[in-house]
Amino acid sequence: MSDERVTQPESRDAASDLVLRAVILIAAFAAVVRLIPLQFLHPLNWDEIEFFQATNWIAQGRMPFRDFWEHHTPLVWFLFAPFTLVTESPGVDAILVLRWAQIPLWIAVFCLANIWMRGAGIAAFARWSAMAIALCSSLFMIPAVEYRVEALGCALLVGGLVLAQKERYFLAGAAFCLAGFANLRLGPVLVVAVIALLVVHRLRSWPIVAGGLVTLLAALGFFYANGMLGPLYQQVWVDNLAEKFASPVEAGFIHRLLVPFGVRLLATDRTFELAAVDFGGIMVLLVGLAGIVHAMRRGGGLRVIALLQITNLLFIASMKFIYNYHFALAVILMIPLIAAVVEQVPRRSVVLAILTIALGVSVFASVFRGKELDRAYQDRIMREVHARTRPGEEVWSGVPWALRREPAYRFWFLPELSRQLVKNDLAPKYQPLDPPAAVVFDHNVLMWIGTVQRELAPYFVRHYIPVWRELWVPAMNGMLRPGEAREWVVPRSAEYRSHASGELARHPWFTDPLRVATYKREDASKLMMKLGAMHTLALSIHVDGEPVSGDVLHLRKGQKVSIANTSDRRIGVILLSSDDMELFRQPPGGATLEGETTRVTHWPRIGARLEP
């Protein structure tokens, strides 16, 4: 930019070169070590599974909004759709492919940030030091190793700033517009960026508006030609407004700012943990905030970055639900602000000491703070639901864990937004008129049954049963008193094996099923149920009114089955659609499907797997 302060060239003595190389090495090593959790230790985030499914459907020829419901803008999925074709995995490996495919985008983000800082006259040592601090922070690197919309959005935003710096305004406007189609949450920052650049560069920057409008019209034309424009308006604009009905998480912004300091206010069993301190994240926040003040005084392009950061942080603070990945752009925008502060530090040894500490903490967090058992449990459930269902069959879940099966509901994932749409009669409820082949009873399904459609609980708990804690398969079941009879409608065509005994009746599933299905304490293994020899002597079974006998029943979906207890005691009855001899299997203690428990320090279990 023409009004940037240009620094004097650095002396190129051997000592300066050595220090610069050390900083570059720290940055590179910090990035490489995070590949360990990316591949082996970091569990899947719900959004990654949703984004993979949308990406995969596009690769199959389906169009978002027209062919499946969505509330995100879809540019990322179109870009990465070809990569889903290189894998047929039904498990975690499928998402790992997209994690790896996303790495070049993050490399591009840092390269573009480096180019912008160089154009702003920031010296190489300061540039690389700032990038190294960001790469050493778990605040940034935890969400950065996940498959997310943030990478492309950040790349296009920073790319637009670089193009504007080089006075290629039309292309800058196009990049900003595409950034909005990559990540809708960037909207306020993009608007402020355009206004700030128009003010700073005056009339000569007007093509930035033209570039944005031309790109917008081209995108809308594509949506219209493919029958997506009307549904896009409904789902991305109108449906998203339903979040106004949701209750915000109090102190969410403060909580996220305190996490790098090892302090957690929400969703934790400990308020402070020394091992959870993220030194790099602390430096990003503290030095970055100092950089905002410095940039506002310095002016020029750095003041524009500071204004964008202020807008970004205010927008995040205003959100009802705040997650760690919302700070990805905040960290990227902090990089030039941190670099401007580093330039003011008189002794490079101080900066090197900070980077060394940040790198050590980052390596420790990368290797010894993983959640690989959660990841292994996720993979087990994903593979189990795939193996237990057939192509074309439907699965109901709160997150699309069944990557290669069809969803049972229009809302194929169940975020807070979908709950508000249904609760406020803005969308139809789930009606299991065509029962699913399996249910993954994850957190979002529990929330759905608990807060949206409580009437679904009796049906699912008496027509399905957990083989794993969160994986429910068709199994008509109940506890029958002497002389009592019960009737079910077969949810899926299969061979059903009957199990009945007085011992089964004592299992808490028959009296408090939802508590059993969601019990996640260390002693959850006590709920495992071993099925003994099949026993039906005390049962009178009728199918569509006709008496049947035998321990194995060949039943068709939609048939009516009635069972009467002809004994003189209570019995538990299970008509199980599989040959499992154990029910309510549990993952290792502390492992959860959602990766929700607090991280603990431990020796890493590279390649951890759970056996079927």
N, C-alpha and C positions, 0 to 999 in steps of 0.2 A: 504494500500500500504506500501511496506517495507520502503520507504523513508519518510513517513509521520512523522511530529512532534507529539508526543503523550503528551498530557497535563497531569498534575498531577490531581489525583482525587479531586473533589470539597469537601469541608467540608460539611457534611450532618447535619448541625445544623438546628434547627427549623426555624430560620429566612430564611435561604436559601431555605428550602423546601416550605415555605409559598410564597416566591417571585416566585419560579418556578411554583407553582400551579396557581398563579395569571396570569402569562404569558400564561400558557396552557389554562386557562379559557378565556382569551382575544382572543386567537386564535380560540378556539371552538365557542365562541359567535359570532365572526366576520364571521365565516363560516355559522353558523346557520341562522343569520339574513338575509343573502343573499338568503335564500330559499324563502323569501317573494317576491322579484321581480321575481325570477325564476318561481313561480307559478302564481302570480297575476299581477305584475306591469310592467314586461319587455316585450316589443313587440317582435315578431318574427323577426329575421334577415333573409334576403333573402337566405343566405347559408343554414340555418337550414331547410328551406322548400325544397330546392334542395336535401340536404343530406337525409331528411326523404323520399323523393320520390324514390331516388336511393336505399335506405335501404328497403323500402317497396316492390319495384319491385323484389329485390333479394329474399325476403321472398316468393314472388309469383312464383319463379322459373326462373325469367329472369336473364340474365347475363349481366353485364356491358360491354360496348364496342361492344359485339356481338349483343345484343338486344336493346340497347339504347346508345346514344352518351354520352360520359363523357370525362373530361380532368383531373380528379383527380385519384390518386391511391385508390383502393377500400376496403382496409382491414377493415376499421371502419364499413362499411356498412354490410359486411359479419358477423362481430361480433355482431352487434346490430339487424340484421334482425329478429330474433325471437321475439324481443320486439314489433315490429310493429303488430304482430298477436294478441296482447292483446287488441287492440282498433280498432274500425271501425269508429271512429269519422272523419267527413270531415273537422273539424275545428281545432282551435289552440290546443285543448286538445290532439290531436294525436302527435304533436311535443313535448308537455309537458311530455308525457310518456318517450320519449327518453332523455329529459333533466334530468329527475329523474334517468333513467337507467345509465346515464353517471357518476353520483356522485361517485360510488365506484372507478372509474378510477382515478378521481382527489384525492380521499383519498389515493389510491395506490401511486400516484405521490409524495405526501407529506411524506408518510411513507418511500418510497424509498429514498427520499432526506434526511430524518432524519437518515436512516441507513448509507448512504454514509458519511454524516457529522460526525456521531459517529465513523465510521471507519477511518476518517481523523483526529480524535483526538479533535474535537470541542466539547466543554462542552455543557451540556443540556440547560442551560440558554440561551446561545448564539443561539443554534439551534432553540429553540422554539420562541425566540424573532424574529429571521429572518423569520420564517414561519408565525408568527403573523403579521408582517409588510406586507408580501405579501397578506395575507388573508384580511387585512384591506384596500387594495388598489383597487379602482375602475378600475385602469389600468389593473389589472388582473381579478377581479371578474366579471366585466361586460361581457367579452367574455366567462369566465369560466362557467357561468350559461346557456350558449347556447349550443345546440347540434352541436358539431364541431369535426373536425379531430384532433384538437390540443391535446385533452386529451389522446388519445391512443398513439399518436406520442411522447408526453412528457413522458408517462409512460414507453414506450419501450426504449427511449433514456436514461432516468435516470436508468432504470433497467439494461441496458447494462453497464452503468458506475459502478453500484454496483457489477455486476458480474465480471467485469474486476478488481475491487478493491479486490475481493475475489479470483482472479486468475482463474476464470472459463471462460477462454477466448473464447472457442468454443461457449458457450451459449451467451456470450457477443456479438460475431459477429452475431449470429442468431438474437438477439434482435435488433441490429442496422439495419440489413437488413429489418426486419419486420417494424421498425420505418419508413423506406422509403416508404414501401407499405401502411403505415397509412397516411403519410403526405409527399408528394413529396418535399415540401419546405425545409424539414430537410436535403436534400442531401448534401449541402456544410458543414454543421455542422457534419454530420456523417462521411464524408471523413476526415475532420480534426481530429475528435475523434479517428478514427482508426490509422491515421498516428502518432498522439501524443502518443497514448498508445504503439504503436510499438517502438517509440523512448524511452519513459520512461521505459518500461518494457523489452526492448531489445528482444533478440531472443526467450525468453520463452513465449512471447505473440503471436507468429505466428499463433496459432490456431484461433485467432480472425478473420483472413482472411478466413481460412477454413470454419468456422462457417457461415460467411456471404455468401460465395460462395455456400455452400450446400443448405442453405435456399433460395438463389436466384434461383438456378436450380430447386428446388422443386416447388417454386411459378410459375416459367415459365412453368414447366411441367403441373401444374394445368391449367394455362391459355391455353396452347396448347391443352390439352385433351378436353377442353370445347369450342374450336373454338374461343378463345378470344385473342390469342397472336398477330396475325396480326392487328386486330382492335385496340388493346391496343397500339401497336407501333405507329399507325397512330394518334390516338386521344390524347394519353398522351405525346408523344414525338413530332411528326411532327406538329400536330395542335397547340400545345402550343407555338411553335416557331413563330406563327403568331402574338404573342403579340409584336414582334419587330416593327410592323407597328403602334402601338398605341402611342399617344402622352402622355408623362408622366405628372403627376400632380406636378407642381412646388412646392417646399418647403414642400412636403408631410411628409417627415421624421421629419423636424423641427416642423411642425404642431403637429404631434403626441407626440413629446417630450414635447411640451408646454401645451398640454391639461391638464395634472395633475396640472399645475400651474394656471388653470382657464383661460388660454389664448387660443383663437381659431383664427387661421389665415384663415381657409377655411370653406365654407358652414355654415355660421352662421350670425345671425343678431346682434350679440354683440361680441366685441373683447375680453372683460374680464368680468368675473362674479365671484364675491367672493364665492357665493354658489356652484360654480362648482369646487372649489379648492379641489383636491384629495391629502390630506396630506400623506396618506399611499403611494400613487403613487410617490409623491415627494421624500419620504424617500427611496423608492425602487431605484429610479434613482440616487439620490445623494450619498447615502451610498453604493449602488451597484457599482457605478463608482469608488468610493474610494476603494472598495473591489477589483476591478480589479488591481489597482496599487499595493495594498498590496499583492495580490496573486502572481503577477509576481515577486515580491521581495522574497516572502516566498518560492516559488517553490513547488515541489511535486505535489500531486493530485490537489491542488487548482490552480496551474499554468495551468494545463490542462483545468480546468473549465473556467479560465480566457480566455484562447485561444479560447475555444468554444464560449464564449460570444462575444468576439471581432469579430470572424467570423460571428456569428449570426447577430450582429448589422450592420456590413458592408454589409451583404447580404440584410438585410431589407432596409438599406439606398439606395441600388442600384435598388430596385424595383420601377416600374413605378407607381403602385397603392399601397398605404400603408393603412391598416386598423388596428383598435385597436387589433384585435385578432392575428395579426402578432407578437405582443409583449408577447404573452402567454409564449412561451418558454424563452424569454428574462427574464421574471420575475422569472421563475423557476430556471434558471441558476444563477440569482442574489442571490438566497437564501443562498447558502454556502459562497458566497463572502460577503454578508451582515453579516452573522454569524461570519466570521473571523474578521470583523471590530468591531462588538459588543464585542468580547472578549477583545478588547483593551481599551474599555471604563471602567474607574476605578470605577465609581459609578453606581450601578444598578438602583438607583432611577431615573437617567437621562433616561435610557432606558424605564423604566416603565412609565415615564411622556410622552415620545414620543408615546408609544403604547396606552396609554389612550386617547391622542388626536386623534391618527389615528383611534381608535375604534369609538370614538364619531362622527367623520366626516363620517366614513363608515356607521354607523347606520342611520345618517341623510340622506346620499345619497341613501341608500337602501329603506327607507320608504317614504321620502318626495320628491324624484326626479324621480319618476317613469313615465312611459308613457303608463298608462293603457288604456287610450282612444284610442290610436293607436292600442293597442293589441285588444281592443273590436271591432274596425272597421275592423281589419284584420279577426277576427273570423266571423263577420257579412258577409263580402264578400265571404269568403271561404264557409260558409254554404249556402249563397244565390246561388252561382254558382252551388253548388251541387244540391240544391233543384230545380233549374230551368233547369237542364239538366238530361238526362237519361243515365244509364249505357251503355258504349260503345261509347257514343258521344264524340266529340272532342272539346277542348277548346284551344283558342290561348291566350297566356299570356307571359309576360317576366319572370315571376317566376311561378312555378307550383302551383298556389293557389288552383286549382281544384284537390285535392289530390286523389280523387276516379274516375277521368275521364281521358281519353286519351289525350295526347298532339296533337295539330294539325300540328306540324312541327317537323322535325328531331331534330332541336335545341329546345328542350323542355324547356329550359331556355335560356335567351338571355344576357349573360355577354358580356363585351367588346371584349373578345376573339372571340365569334361567330360573332360579328359585323365585326371584322377585317377579318375573314375568308371569309365572303360573299363579303365584299367591295373589296377584292383583288382577287376575282374569284377563291378562293380555296375551296369553298363549294357552293352548289346550293341555290338560293334564295327561299324564301317562296312563294309558289303559292297557293292561296286559291281556287283551282279547286274544292275541296270538302269543302265548307264553314263550319266553326266551329259553334257549337251550341251556343256558347257564346264567348265573348272576355273580358278578364280582361285587361283593358287599363292602365297598370301600367307604372312606370318610364321607364322600359326597352323597352316596346312596343313603347312608345313615342320616345325614342332614336332611335329605329329601323326605325320607319317611318320618323323621322326627318333627319337621317344621312345615312341610308342604302337603304331603299326602299320607297321613297316618293310616288311612283306610287300607293302604297296600300291605302293611305289616302282617296282618293275619293270613293273607293269601300266601305271601312268600315264605313265611316261617313254617307253614304246614304243607307246602308243595315242594320245598327245596330244603337242603340241609348242607352245612359246611363240611367239605372233605378237607379243606384247609380253612383257616380262620376266616379269610375273606372270599374264598371260592365256594360257592354254593351250587350244587348239582340237583337236578330233579329228584325228589324223594318225598313221596307222600308219607306223612308221619303224624303221630299224635299219641297222647296218653289216654287209654280207654279204661274206664271203671268197669266192674263186673256188670255184664248185660248191656253195656253202652255200645252204640254203633256210630260210625262216622263215614261220610262220603266225600270223595275227591273227584276232580276232573283231571285226567292224565295230562300233564303239561308237555310231555315229549314222548314220541314213539321210541320204545326201547324194551330190553329185557329187564324186568324189575325183580329183584331178589327180596324176599320178605324176611324180616327179622322181628321177632317178638319175644319179650320176656319181662318178668317182673323187675329184673335188674335194670333194664333200659329205662323203665318208668322212673327210676330214682335219679336219672341224670337231669341236671338243672335246665337243660335245653327245653324240656317239656313244660317247665313252669316259668322260666324267665329267659326266653330265647335271645332277645336283643342284647341283654347283658352278657350272655355267654358268647355271642358272636362278636362283641366288641371289647372283650376283656383282654388287656394287653400287658398285664403285670408280669413280673419275672416268673411267677408260679403258674402261668397260663397253661402249662403242660398238664396240669391236673385235670383239665377239661377234656383231654383226649379220651375217646371212646373206642374200645376194642370190641368188635362184633364177634360173637361166638358162632357156634353152629346154627344154621338157619332152623327156625322152629315155628311152625304154624298150627300145632295141634289145638291150641286154644282159640283159634280164629275161624270165623265163618266169612268167607270172601265171596263177593258177587261182582261180576263185571257186566255192566249194562243189564243188570237184573238177573243174570244167569249165574248159578253157583259154579265156582272153579276150585280146583285143588292143586297142590304142588307148591314148592318153594320158589319156583321161577315162573313169573308171569310174563307172557308176551303181550304187551299193551300198546295200543295205538293212541296217538294224541287225540284228545277230545272224548275218549271213553270215560264212562262213570264207574268208579270203583267204590264199593262200600265194604266195610269191615266191621264185624261185630265181635265183641269179647265174650266168649262163652265160658270163661273161667270164673273162679270165685275170688279173684284178686286183680289189682290194677296191673296193667301191662303197657309197656311202651312198644309201639308199632312203627316200623320203618319199611316202606317199600322203596328200595334203593335202586336207582337206574344204572349202577355200576357194580363192579365186583370188589370194591374197596372193603377191607376188613378193619380199617381204622378211620374214624371220623374226627373232626376238630383238630387236625394236625396243626402244630404251632411252629413258627420260625424260632430260631435261637433267641434266648432271652434278650429283650431290648430292641430286637429288630422289628420294624413295622413296614407295611406296604407303602405308606406315604413318606417314610424317612423323617418322621415327626419328632422323634426323641432327641434329646440334647446330645451333641457330640461328646465323646469321651476319648481320652488319650489311651492308645493301645498299640501293640505291635501289629502292623498291617497284615491282612490275610489276602495276599495277591491271588486272584483267580478263585475266590471263594464261590462255592456252588452248594445248593441244597439238593439232595437226592429226592427223586419222586417218592 
